[in-house]
Amino acid sequence: AAAQREALKIQPDFAGAMKNLGNALRELGDMAGAEAQFRRAIELAPDADGFNNLALALQARDALGAIAALRQAVTLDPHHHKALSSLANM
């Protein structure tokens, strides 16, 4: 998380670092922080991975929001196997 925060100090609009920070925060159990990073990354560069990651952060507290994010991921990439699998499971 610290390395990604440093990268964002250098380049505040780097969506990749935001997604990486979101993943790190999710692993640390900070779902609200992870959600915020994924939403920022999606605003800058919407892609299937970003929406899939957002869904993982939302899953425990907002199932409908997670499903909506997964649907966005599949809309952007109909072959995104992680999003398709998660959507089927939900």
Secondary structure, 3 states (H helix, E strand, C coil): CHHHHHHHHHCCCCHHHHHHHHHHHHHCCCHHHHHHHHHHHHHHCCCHHHHHHHHHHHCCCCHHHHHHHHHHHHHHCCCCHHHHHHHHHC
